[in-house]
Amino acid sequence: MVLACGKTNPEARQIQQAKAAEKVQVREARKELVITAIPDEKPDELQRKNNLLVDYLEKSMGVKISFKPVTHYGAAVRALVAGQVDFAWLGGYTFVQAKLQANAIPVVMRRSDRAFQSVFIANKDSGIATMADLKGKTFAFGSKSSTSGRLMPQHYMVQNFQLDPTKDLHGVPVYSGAHDATLKMVDSGKVQAGVLNYKTWETNKGSAPNTVEVWRTPGYVDYCWAAAPGVSSALRQKFADAFIALNEAEHPELLALQSAQKYVPAQVAMWDTIQQVATEAGLIQ
């Protein structure tokens, strides 16, 4: 998905944003919130993770909360931009999209998202031991809009190893759509190599006996919970406080489901590098 900025009629965009903000403000007045998340894992796993989260947030914030599932990354961005949801769990690139389209505001993030990583993996029978060995091999990214499953891995392939995914692999890369799907494709031998986020790899590598780690990227800023622009500053703070209050002594299951140890505040400038990389990759115009 290439995001074209500045080409929408400014007046039309302002009208769209005002309508979206009105929807958000009506729900806030009713003490009703809707949240969503990019589908970076299989749907049943996302639902399992978010059921417990919704229960916790309702009790902590004193509001009724609904989880709105979406089928692809772009749908999560559109839901936030259109005011269909109040908060969205987004990756780095999808947050940048939401920020540029509707001034979405980052609220809170896992501490680990300040230095996130991607892991390149290979099937044991592929003959791949180093990044240079990827040349001429079949390869899978995650979603086209994934920060850790496509944008940053592609950046490091080009910058660190002079590997052009459009020219140097065997055919065009496959886009699996999700991190766990990439792991399954590599482990089954459907593709010889791929890349996924390190949390999915660490959690699931025990069930992937035919897969080995090849290389990890340097750290970069990735996921966050972002608010629609119509959400009041007081509600944003209440939402952030609920996450920051999570601790392993009282909420071990919830934190484990979210692959988190601690949540911390987020500031918009943290995603400047992601925006720059996406622009250089031609994904933002």
C-alpha positions in Angstrom: 0.0 0.0 0.0 1.5 3.3 -1.1 0.3 6.3 0.8 -0.1 9.5 -1.2 0.0 12.5 1.1 -1.2 16.0 0.3 -3.3 15.0 -2.7 -6.7 15.0 -1.0 -8.6 18.3 -1.1 -7.8 19.9 2.2 -11.4 21.1 2.8 -12.7 17.6 2.1 -10.2 16.1 4.4 -11.2 18.5 7.2 -14.8 17.6 6.7 -14.0 13.8 6.9 -11.9 14.4 10.0 -14.7 16.4 11.7 -17.2 13.6 10.9 -14.9 11.0 12.3 -14.2 13.0 15.4 -17.9 13.5 16.0 -18.4 9.7 16.0 -15.7 9.3 18.5 -17.0 12.0 20.8 -20.5 10.6 20.8 -19.2 7.2 22.0 -17.0 8.9 24.6 -20.1 10.7 26.0 -21.9 7.4 26.2 -18.9 5.8 27.9 -18.5 3.4 25.1 -15.2 2.7 23.3 -14.3 0.5 20.3 -10.8 -0.8 19.8 -9.1 -2.8 17.1 -5.7 -4.3 16.2 -3.8 -5.1 13.0 -4.2 -8.8 12.2 -0.6 -9.8 12.6 -1.5 -13.2 13.8 -4.3 -15.7 13.1 -7.8 -14.5 14.0 -8.5 -16.9 16.8 -5.3 -16.0 18.5 -6.0 -12.3 18.3 -9.5 -12.8 19.7 -8.1 -14.8 22.6 -5.6 -12.1 23.4 -8.0 -9.3 23.2 -10.9 -10.9 25.2 -8.9 -10.7 28.4 -7.6 -7.2 27.5 -11.1 -5.9 27.0 -12.2 -7.3 30.3 -9.3 -5.5 32.1 -9.8 -2.2 30.3 -13.5 -2.1 31.1 -12.9 -2.6 34.8 -9.9 -0.2 34.9 -11.5 2.6 32.9 -15.2 2.1 33.9 -16.4 2.1 30.3 -18.0 -0.4 27.9 -15.4 -1.6 25.3 -15.9 -3.6 22.1 -13.2 -5.2 20.1 -13.6 -4.8 16.3 -11.7 -7.4 14.3 -10.3 -6.4 10.9 -9.1 -8.7 8.1 -6.0 -6.8 7.0 -3.6 -4.0 8.1 -5.1 -1.3 6.0 -8.6 -1.9 7.4 -7.3 -1.1 10.9 -5.9 2.2 9.7 -9.1 3.1 7.8 -11.2 2.3 10.9 -9.2 4.7 13.0 -9.2 7.4 10.3 -13.0 7.1 9.8 -13.7 7.3 13.5 -15.1 3.7 13.6 -12.7 2.9 16.4 -11.3 5.0 19.2 -8.0 3.2 19.7 -6.0 0.9 17.5 -3.0 -1.4 18.0 -0.8 -0.5 15.1 2.6 -1.4 13.8 5.2 1.4 13.1 4.3 1.8 9.5 0.5 1.6 10.0 0.8 4.2 12.7 2.7 6.5 10.4 -0.1 6.0 7.8 -2.8 6.9 10.4 -0.8 9.9 11.6 -0.4 11.3 8.1 -4.0 10.6 7.1 -5.8 11.8 10.2 -3.4 13.1 12.9 -3.7 9.9 14.9 -1.9 10.2 18.3 0.4 7.5 19.8 -0.6 6.8 23.4 1.2 3.9 24.9 3.6 1.1 23.8 5.3 -2.0 25.2 8.7 -1.2 26.5 10.1 -3.7 24.0 8.6 -1.8 21.1 11.3 0.9 21.6 13.9 -1.5 20.3 11.9 -4.1 18.3 13.6 -6.6 16.0 12.9 -8.8 13.0 14.3 -12.3 12.5 15.3 -13.8 9.2 14.7 -17.6 9.2 15.4 -20.4 6.8 14.3 -24.0 6.3 17.0 -26.4 7.5 17.2 -28.0 4.1 17.5 -24.7 2.2 21.3 -24.4 2.4 20.9 -20.9 3.9 23.4 -20.1 6.7 24.0 -16.4 6.1 22.1 -13.5 4.6 24.2 -13.7 1.4 22.7 -17.2 0.9 19.3 -15.7 0.4 20.2 -14.8 -3.1 18.3 -17.0 -5.6 16.1 -18.5 -2.9 12.3 -18.3 -2.4 11.3 -15.9 0.3 8.3 -14.8 2.3 7.5 -11.4 4.0 4.5 -11.0 6.2 1.9 -8.3 5.4 2.9 -5.7 2.8 2.1 -3.1 5.5 4.0 -4.8 8.3 6.9 -2.9 9.8 8.7 -5.9 11.3 7.5 -8.4 8.6 8.3 -6.3 5.6 9.4 -2.6 5.8 12.4 -2.8 8.2 13.6 -6.2 7.0 13.6 -5.0 3.4 15.4 -1.9 4.5 18.2 -3.9 6.1 18.4 -6.3 3.2 19.2 -3.4 0.9 21.3 -1.3 3.3 23.3 -4.0 5.1 23.6 -6.8 2.5 22.9 -5.1 -0.9 20.1 -7.6 -1.5 17.2 -6.3 -3.6 14.1 -8.3 -2.9 12.7 -7.5 -6.3 15.7 -8.7 -8.2 17.9 -11.0 -6.1 15.5 -13.7 -4.8 14.0 -16.6 -6.7 11.0 -15.0 -8.2 9.0 -12.3 -6.4 8.6 -12.5 -2.6 5.5 -14.1 -1.2 3.4 -12.1 1.3 2.0 -14.4 3.9 -0.1 -11.8 5.6 1.0 -12.6 9.2 4.1 -13.5 11.2 2.9 -16.9 12.3 1.9 -17.7 8.7 5.4 -16.9 7.5 6.9 -19.3 10.1 4.6 -22.1 8.9 5.5 -21.5 5.2 9.2 -21.7 6.0 8.9 -24.7 8.3 6.9 -26.6 5.8 9.3 -25.9 3.0 6.8 -23.9 0.9 9.4 -21.2 0.8 13.1 -21.5 1.7 13.3 -18.4 3.9 11.4 -15.6 5.4 11.3 -12.9 8.0 9.0 -12.3 11.0 9.0 -10.4 14.3 11.2 -11.7 17.0 8.4 -12.1 19.5 6.5 -14.5 17.3 9.7 -16.4 16.6 10.7 -16.7 20.2 7.2 -17.9 21.1 6.7 -20.4 18.3 10.2 -21.6 17.3 9.8 -24.7 19.5 6.9 -25.9 17.2 9.0 -25.2 14.0 11.7 -28.0 14.1 12.6 -27.5 10.4 13.5 -23.8 10.8 16.7 -22.0 11.9 17.5 -18.4 12.7 19.8 -16.7 10.2 20.0 -13.1 11.3 18.4 -10.4 13.6 18.0 -6.8 12.6 19.2 -3.9 14.8 16.4 -2.5 17.0 13.8 0.0 15.8 10.6 1.5 17.1 7.5 -0.4 16.2 4.0 -1.1 17.7 1.8 1.3 19.7 -1.7 1.9 20.8 -2.9 5.0 18.8 -5.9 7.2 19.4 -8.3 8.7 16.9 -7.9 12.5 16.9 -11.4 13.0 18.3 -10.5 11.2 21.6 -10.2 13.7 24.5 -6.8 14.1 26.1 -8.4 13.0 29.4 -9.5 9.7 27.9 -6.2 9.2 26.2 -4.5 9.6 29.5 -6.9 7.2 31.2 -6.3 4.6 28.5 -2.5 5.0 28.9 -2.7 4.8 32.7 -4.6 1.5 32.4 -1.8 0.0 30.4 1.1 1.5 32.4 -0.5 0.1 35.6 -0.2 -3.5 34.3 2.5 -5.4 36.2 3.7 -9.0 36.2 2.8 -9.5 39.9 -0.9 -8.8 39.4 -1.5 -9.3 35.6 0.9 -12.1 34.5 -1.5 -13.8 32.0 -2.6 -10.5 30.4 1.0 -9.3 29.9 2.0 -12.7 28.6 -0.8 -12.7 26.0 0.3 -9.3 24.9 4.0 -10.4 24.8 4.7 -7.5 27.1 6.6 -7.0 30.4 5.8 -3.3 30.8 4.0 -0.5 29.0 5.4 3.0 28.7 4.2 6.3 27.3 4.6 7.0 23.5 5.6 10.2 21.7 5.0 10.9 18.1 8.6 11.7 17.3 9.6 8.2 18.0 8.3 7.1 14.6 10.2 9.7 12.5 12.7 7.0 11.4 10.0 4.6 10.3 8.4 7.4 8.3 11.8 8.2 6.7 12.4 4.6 5.8 8.9 4.2 4.3 9.4 7.4 2.3 12.7 6.2 0.9 11.1 2.8 0.0 8.5 4.6 -2.0 5.6 3.6 0.3 4.9 7.2 1.2 4.7 9.9 -1.5 
